[in-house]
Amino acid sequence: MIVILISGRGSNMQALLDAGLPVSAVISSRADAQGLQAAAARGIPTGVVEHRAFGSREAFDAALAAEIDRFEPRLVALAGFMRVLTPGFVARFRERLLNIHPSLLPAFPGLNTHERALAAGVKLHGCTVHFVTAELDHGPIVIQAAVRVRPDDSAAALAARVLRQEHVIYPKAAGWFIDNRLVISSGVVSVKGNDAQLVLAAD
């Protein structure tokens, strides 16, 4: 039911697997991604669509979509997938493409979120699961987790606390999707049953 896309270690992939979600396959944009071994060790089918083998983003996305479609997933979950997807790809998987981003969107889209949060002096930071749209890191928000920023935080320390929360909220969001509990109305996501869409981390 779920195809997970990775590019590296796949820690969020492992969180989804640990939650017992129905994962059909794990596909990587890099043949050397550590997450491929972790998935294979669990008996999950894996595949590689090496982005460097293609001359354009469109050609890569077409090959990636074809590989995904082999597994006929209901949901495609980006888990540390370090490629910007084309509008055509996003449209093909509209409203069944989830991503997790290490900030409280719409704040700090893109890269280096923890460094930017510290530089901005924010007192809360965190992570967001959202539906993917053509605009980078701006799709409808499913769930967020917030952590307090400590006065002595480094980017690495803050990132580690945020990552722990990523592993909490991503399986929750994917589970809601599989259970048909997510509703998108006017760009806003609600959950049938009114489950909390905000986690305030104790640490």
PyMOL commands that set and color helices and strands:
alter all, ss='L'
color gray80, all
select helices_A, chain A and resi 11-18+34-41+51-53+57-69+87-92+113-120+155-178
alter helices_A, ss='H'
color red, helices_A
select strands_A, chain A and resi 2-6+23-28+46-48+75-78+97-101+124-131+141-148+182-185+188-191+198-200
alter strands_A, ss='S'
color yellow, strands_A
deselect
rebuild
show_as cartoon
